[in-house]
Amino acid sequence: MTEFTNTAERSAEETSVEPSLHELFNEATEWLQYSRGVTATLSDLVHEADAIDCKQMSLSLDAIAAMTQAALHLVSEAHAQWHHARAGKA
């Protein structure tokens, strides 16, 4: 699932360093903002359209689902990292 993350596209020497919680949450927020923007745009287009192309609608909804999934994946990674850090302090 790392294909969604910009943090996974780092240079070879940076890949050994895990992204921080801050970086993961920031990137998740970006994906959710993209998803929200596409949803709002799609909603406006559907509201103003005389006819709806079901194939295009399906592709748009798939894109929204993929962006939302990317954000959920990043939040999941951050959550696991946070629990791992807390367990190390105990």
Summary of the structure (lengths in Angstrom):
residues: 90
radius of gyration: 17.1
end to end distance: 30.1
largest distance: 60.8
contacts: 209
relative contact order: 0.17
helix: 78%
strand: 0%
